[in-house]
């Protein structure tokens, strides 16, 4: 299963929506995703992919997750960085 497929499955589960509704361009804010949802999604992604996602707003290294495409790219990058460690 691709990273994209896994991400939309997680988002669908967390948001109680059909994963088929999502595209790489789906904007989470426009979909009504709130900050608590982002935290729960982040934990689910970290657990599923065994990665650590920097989300602290005070951290210069924190990465915004605006669209599903950005989330997929972030997960892939963090997985690659971890594999290289």
MIVEX-424924 format. One line per field, with one value per residue: residue number from 1; x, y, z of N, C-alpha, C, O in turn. Coordinates in steps of 0.2 Angstrom, whole numbers. Layout:
BEGIN
nr c(NUM,...)
n.east c(X,...)
n.north c(Y,...)
n.up c(Z,...)
ca.east c(X,...)
ca.north c(Y,...)
ca.up c(Z,...)
c.east c(X,...)
c.north c(Y,...)
c.up c(Z,...)
o.east c(X,...)
o.north c(Y,...)
o.up c(Z,...)
END
This chain:
BEGIN
nr c(1,2,3,4,5,6,7,8,9,10,11,12,13,14,15,16,17,18,19,20,21,22,23,24,25,26,27,28,29,30,31,32,33,34,35,36,37,38,39,40,41,42,43,44,45,46,47,48,49,50,51,52,53,54,55,56,57,58,59,60,61,62,63,64,65,66,67,68,69,70,71,72,73,74,75,76,77,78,79,80,81,82,83,84,85)
n.east c(4,3,11,2,-11,-11,-11,-23,-32,-29,-33,-46,-51,-49,-56,-68,-73,-76,-62,-61,-65,-55,-41,-24,-24,-33,-37,-34,-39,-49,-57,-62,-55,-49,-37,-36,-40,-29,-18,-22,-22,-9,-3,-8,-2,11,12,8,18,30,37,43,34,37,28,27,22,31,43,56,58,46,34,21,5,-4,-11,-16,-7,5,6,8,21,29,28,34,47,52,52,62,73,74,77,89,97)
n.north c(-6,11,26,37,30,25,36,43,33,33,47,47,38,45,56,52,50,45,39,40,52,61,70,73,87,91,102,103,113,119,109,109,104,104,111,101,89,89,86,73,66,68,60,47,45,45,34,24,25,25,36,53,68,84,96,107,123,133,129,130,121,115,108,113,106,107,102,86,81,87,81,68,69,74,63,53,59,60,46,42,49,43,30,32,35)
n.up c(0,-4,2,1,0,13,21,18,22,36,39,35,44,56,54,52,39,22,14,0,-3,-2,-10,-16,-16,-7,6,22,32,25,24,37,47,63,76,86,79,71,79,84,72,68,79,75,63,66,74,64,54,61,64,69,70,68,76,85,87,91,87,75,66,64,54,43,40,27,16,9,1,5,17,14,7,18,26,18,17,31,33,25,30,42,38,33,44)
ca.east c(0,7,10,-4,-16,-11,-12,-30,-35,-29,-37,-53,-53,-48,-61,-74,-75,-74,-55,-61,-67,-49,-36,-18,-25,-38,-34,-37,-42,-55,-62,-65,-50,-47,-31,-36,-39,-22,-14,-24,-20,-1,-1,-10,3,18,11,7,24,35,41,41,32,38,22,27,22,37,49,57,58,40,31,14,2,-10,-14,-14,-1,10,7,12,28,32,29,40,54,54,53,68,78,75,80,96,100)
ca.north c(0,17,31,41,26,24,43,44,28,36,53,44,35,50,61,48,51,41,41,41,59,65,70,76,94,92,107,101,118,120,103,110,100,109,109,94,84,89,82,66,64,67,54,41,45,44,27,20,25,24,42,58,73,91,101,113,130,137,126,133,115,112,108,114,101,110,97,79,80,89,76,62,71,74,56,50,62,57,39,42,52,38,24,34,36)
ca.up c(0,-5,8,0,2,20,24,17,27,43,39,34,51,61,53,51,32,17,11,-7,-4,-2,-16,-14,-15,-1,11,29,35,21,26,44,52,69,79,90,74,68,84,84,65,69,83,71,57,69,76,59,50,66,63,73,66,72,76,89,83,93,84,68,62,63,47,42,36,25,11,10,-3,9,23,11,6,24,29,14,19,37,33,21,34,47,35,32,51)
c.east c(5,6,4,-10,-17,-13,-20,-34,-35,-33,-44,-56,-53,-54,-68,-77,-73,-67,-56,-63,-61,-45,-30,-19,-30,-34,-38,-41,-49,-60,-64,-61,-48,-40,-31,-36,-32,-18,-16,-22,-12,1,-2,-4,10,18,12,14,30,40,39,40,33,32,22,27,28,43,50,57,51,37,24,11,-5,-14,-12,-8,5,11,10,19,32,33,35,47,56,55,60,74,79,78,88,100,104)
c.north c(6,22,35,37,26,30,44,39,31,42,51,42,40,55,58,50,46,43,42,49,64,65,73,83,96,96,105,107,120,115,103,106,105,106,103,89,83,85,75,63,63,61,47,40,43,36,22,19,25,30,47,65,80,95,106,119,134,135,128,127,112,113,108,108,104,105,90,77,82,84,70,64,72,67,53,53,60,50,38,44,46,32,26,35,30)
c.up c(0,1,7,2,10,24,24,21,34,43,39,41,56,61,52,44,28,14,4,-8,-4,-9,-13,-13,-10,4,17,32,31,22,33,49,57,72,83,85,72,73,84,77,65,73,79,66,60,71,70,55,54,64,68,69,70,71,80,86,85,90,77,63,61,56,46,38,33,20,12,6,1,15,20,10,12,27,25,16,26,37,30,26,40,45,34,39,53)
o.east c(9,1,0,-14,-22,-17,-23,-39,-40,-37,-48,-61,-58,-57,-73,-83,-68,-66,-51,-63,-61,-45,-30,-16,-31,-29,-44,-47,-54,-66,-68,-63,-45,-38,-26,-33,-30,-13,-11,-19,-9,5,2,-2,13,23,15,16,36,46,34,45,30,31,17,32,30,49,45,56,51,39,20,14,-10,-21,-7,-4,11,17,15,23,37,39,39,51,62,60,64,79,85,83,92,106,107)
o.north c(7,21,36,39,26,30,46,41,31,43,54,43,40,57,62,52,42,48,46,51,69,59,76,86,102,94,105,106,121,116,99,105,110,101,99,84,78,81,71,57,58,57,43,34,38,33,17,14,25,29,46,67,80,98,110,121,139,138,127,128,107,118,104,106,103,105,89,73,79,83,68,59,69,66,49,49,58,48,34,41,45,29,21,35,30)
o.up c(4,5,12,6,13,29,28,24,37,48,43,43,60,66,51,44,29,11,1,-14,-7,-12,-7,-9,-9,7,18,35,35,21,35,55,55,70,82,86,71,71,84,77,63,71,79,65,58,70,70,52,52,63,72,66,75,66,80,82,81,91,72,57,57,53,49,33,36,20,15,8,1,17,23,11,13,29,28,16,26,41,32,26,42,48,34,38,58)
END
